[in-house]
Amino acid sequence: MSRIGRLPIPVPTGVDIAITGQDVQVKGPKGTLTHTVADPIAVARDDDGAIAVTRPNDENKVRALHGLSRTLIANMVQGVTQGYTKSLEIVGVGYRVQAKGPTQLEFSLGFSHPVIVNAPEGVTFRVEKPTLFHVDGIDKQKVGEVAANIRKLRKPDPYKGKGVRYQGEQIRRKVGKAGK
């Protein structure tokens, strides 16, 4: 049995979960998320109020979906209660970020023009310093995807370390040309 899939998902107070066939809807203080569970996997409520995810057999594909489905539902519960945040920092002379509202950022990344980034629905931005900002939201996948797309604008350079990186990310530095 899957070690992750067999764990029950605790439902905190203030969170309402509606299970309709294969559809799971989670409502909480921060918003609402829905997910359609893959076909052979079953989702049900336990006697103690927790959510149980079960599988009908031990085929490889079904075993893989079991743990995945349980984790996706647990991430939805955490998202509507606490939310998710990715912190990114900008390193480089003249590189900075400005907030143009809670859903828009303007980057100066060494290009001849400023780069404008708009947040999709459900994602907001917070700028702490001109070189440090946060991507917030209730959907873990959306927050990670937006942060990865922003990082892609100017990836960290392995020679000088300039660019957009996750906070605390270690960049493997390369040695430049050796002088005579």
GINOR-V706792 format. One record per pair of residues at least 12 apart in sequence whose ideal C-beta (glycine too) atoms are under 10 Angstrom apart, sorted by the first residue. I is the first residue (numbers start at 0). GAP is how many residues later the second one is. Records with the same first field share a line. If there is no record, write none. Layout:
I=GAP, GAP
This chain:
0=53, 54, 57, 62, 65
1=51, 53, 56, 60, 61, 62, 63, 64, 65, 66, 67, 68
2=64
3=49, 62, 63, 64, 65, 66, 67, 70
4=36, 47, 48, 49, 50, 58, 59, 60, 61, 62, 63, 64, 65, 66
5=46, 47, 48, 49, 60, 61, 64
6=43, 45, 46, 60, 63, 64, 67
7=37, 38, 40, 41, 42, 43, 44, 45, 62, 66
8=17, 34, 36, 37, 41, 42, 43, 44, 61, 62, 64, 65, 66, 67, 68, 69
9=36, 38, 39, 40, 41, 64, 67
10=15, 17, 34, 35, 37, 38, 39, 40, 66, 70
11=16, 17, 65, 66, 68, 69, 70
12=36, 68
13=13, 14, 15, 66, 67
14=12, 13, 14, 61, 62, 63, 65, 66
15=12, 16, 64
16=26, 28, 32, 33, 34, 56, 59, 60, 63
17=14, 16
18=18, 23, 24, 25, 26, 32, 54
19=14, 16
20=15, 16, 21, 22
21=13, 14, 15, 16, 17, 18, 19, 20, 21, 47
22=12, 13, 14, 20
23=12, 13, 19, 27, 29, 45, 48, 49, 52, 53
24=51
25=25, 47, 49, 50, 51, 52, 53, 54, 55, 112
26=53
27=48, 49, 50, 51, 52, 53, 54, 55, 110
28=51, 52, 53, 54, 109
29=49, 50, 51, 52, 53, 92, 106, 107, 108
30=48, 49, 52, 91, 106, 107, 108
31=44, 48, 106
32=39, 40, 42, 43, 44, 46, 47, 89, 105, 106, 107
33=42
34=34, 37, 38, 40, 41
35=33
36=16, 28, 31, 32, 33, 35, 36
37=17, 23, 24, 26, 27, 28, 30, 31, 34
38=23, 26
39=14, 15, 16, 17, 19, 21, 22, 25, 26, 29
40=12, 13, 14, 15, 21, 24, 25, 26, 27, 28, 29
41=12, 13, 14, 24, 27
42=26, 27, 30
50=19, 22, 23, 26
51=18
52=12, 13, 14, 15, 16, 17, 18, 19, 20, 21
53=12, 15, 16
54=12, 14, 15
70=69
71=68, 69
74=63, 64, 65, 66
75=62, 63, 64
77=60, 62
78=43, 58, 59, 60, 61, 62, 63, 64
79=58, 59
80=57
81=56
82=41, 53, 54, 55, 56, 57, 60
83=39, 51, 52, 53, 54, 55, 56, 57, 58, 59, 60, 63
84=41, 49, 50, 51, 52, 58, 62
85=37, 47, 48, 49, 50, 51, 54, 57, 58, 59, 60, 61, 62, 64, 65, 80, 81
86=39, 41, 45, 46, 47, 48, 49, 60, 79, 80, 81, 82
87=37, 43, 44, 45, 46, 47, 59, 60, 62, 63, 76, 77, 78, 79, 81
88=39, 40, 42, 43, 44, 67, 74, 75, 76, 77, 78, 79, 80
89=17, 18, 19, 39, 40, 41, 42, 43, 60, 63, 64, 66, 72, 73, 74, 75
90=40, 63, 65, 66, 69, 70, 71, 72, 73, 74, 80
91=16, 17, 18, 39, 62, 64, 65, 68, 69, 70, 71, 72
92=17, 67, 69
93=14, 15, 16, 68
94=12, 13, 14, 15, 35, 36, 59, 67, 68, 69
95=12, 13, 18, 31, 33, 34, 35, 37
96=12, 17, 18, 20, 28, 30, 31, 32, 33, 34, 35, 36, 53, 67
97=16, 29, 32, 35
98=26, 27, 28, 29, 34
99=14, 16, 17, 18, 25, 27
100=17, 18, 23, 24
101=17, 21, 22, 23, 24, 25, 34
102=14, 15, 16, 17, 18, 19, 20, 21, 22
103=12, 13, 14, 15, 21
104=12, 13, 14, 20, 21, 22, 28, 30, 45
105=21
106=26, 43, 46, 47, 57
107=22
108=44, 45, 53, 54, 55
109=44, 52, 53
110=42, 43
114=35, 38, 39
116=18, 29, 32, 33, 36
117=28
118=16, 17, 18, 23, 24, 27, 31
119=17, 19, 22, 25, 26, 29
120=16, 18, 21
121=14, 15, 16, 17, 20, 21, 24
122=12, 13, 14, 15, 16, 19, 20, 22, 23, 24
123=12, 13, 19, 22
124=12, 21, 25
130=33
131=35
132=14, 17, 31, 34
133=13, 33
134=12, 13, 14, 15
146=17, 19
147=18
149=14
150=12, 13, 14, 15, 18
151=12
154=16
155=13, 14, 15, 16, 17
156=14, 16, 17
157=13, 14, 15, 16, 17
158=12, 14, 15, 16, 17, 18
159=13, 14, 16
160=12
